[in-house]
Amino acid sequence: MDAKTPDSQTTTPPPDPAPVVTSDADHASTERWELAYQWRVLWRGLKWTAGGLIAFAALLVVGQIYLFHQLFTDIHPMLGWGFVALVTALFAWLVAWPLFKFFHMPTIAHPPDVDLSSPSVNAADLKERVEFDRAYLKTIIDNPALSARRDAAVSAAAALDAMVAAGGSFAPALADFERERIAPLLTDLDKQIDDYIHKEALAVGSATAVSMNGSIDAFIVLWRNINMISRISRLYYGRPSMRLSLMILRDVMVAVLLSRALDDVTDAAGDAIGRVVSRLGGVVIGPLMDGSVNALMTLKLGYLAKRRCRSFDVWSKASARQAAADVFEQVKRESTNLTGELVKMTSGVLSSAGRAAGAVAGKVAAAPKSAWGLVQDAFVRKPPAKE
């Protein structure tokens, strides 16, 4: 039998790979996933676009203050330009500078969504939570507002390192450690910030109740709320992520717009009450309604900003909803006392203002409406005038 030469040997080609069979269910699942992803992207884009429009409208409303320059220009042109320069300097000092300080604060560590009470918590998640606790304790140590707690924070950091060095599964012990050693370090600061938010809400309510013009109300709400969130971030020595920071500013801009709209609503309510009760009653009650709502909005913004800048609890969709519900309940509990304090502070001033209103108050109250009119035309459809 002749031996086969290499040239005469034949190679068998590899078999073709089996075709991948995809079912209609797989196609439907992929299509649903793609549609869901595209919808999320579209919805995110719509939300950011809406946020941009809200910010633009709020700045447009606050910018009405510049239109007051006509009152001074009628006296002398240089006086009008001096007013514009003064308002610009005030915007830079009272709004832009606190906003710069807010964004200049270090971004605080983002708490990982790890359930330490779950028996299925893995080593990677546990390590991530430990690293967060270390970073958070370092923030407390570096925080000038918590200098009295620095030694306790250093001791807690050493205890955390000892716990990790001991090894084993220490998830329950870590949960107890966070509750007993880290959370108490913030107790006094939390109380200080709660008192500060309450005082700020009372100041905003009083100022907007006494104010005679919606544009000035909007500026007061913008000024004091920007300062409030800037100070809260400095007290906690950090601000949340850029997304959450922009969400805080979005809430402030919404409050500015609502403050301007409330001025028209409460003026109408005051006029209606004045026709039923007395002219003086309408003059007092309308501004008090305006100030009370602005105070409650400031209270809500402050407590939400506190939750986000504190950043010790996980901030997820579920926790965000729970935080909003908790803040609403907190505001509801404090609303009666806050409104009562506001009435005591402003009732005398408003009564005097009602008796001495006159031409000056009328001129200020009827001051520029053009920018607010543009916002109303953009967002509110007005019925056609009857012939």
Buried (B, 14 or more C-beta within 10 A) or exposed (E): EEEEEEEEEEEEEEEEEEEEEEEEEEEEEEEEEEEEEEEEEEEEEEEEEEBEEBBEBBBBBBBBBBBBBEBBBEEEEEEBEEBBEEBEEBBEEBBEBBBEBBBEBEBBBBBBEBEBEEEEBEEEBBEBBBEBBBEBBBBBBBBEBBEEBBEBBBEBBEEBEEBBEEEEEBBEEBBEBBEEBBEEBBEEBBEEBBEBBBEBBBBBBBBBBBBBBBBBBBBBBBBBBBBBBBBBBBBBBBBBBEEBBBBBBBBBBBBBBBBBBBBBBBBEBBEEBBEEEEBBBBBBBBBBBBBBBBBBBBBBBBBBBBBBBBBBEBBEEEBBEEBBEBBEEBBEEBBEEBBEBBBEBBEEBBBEBBEEBEEEBEEBBEBBBEBBEBBBEEEEEEEEEEE
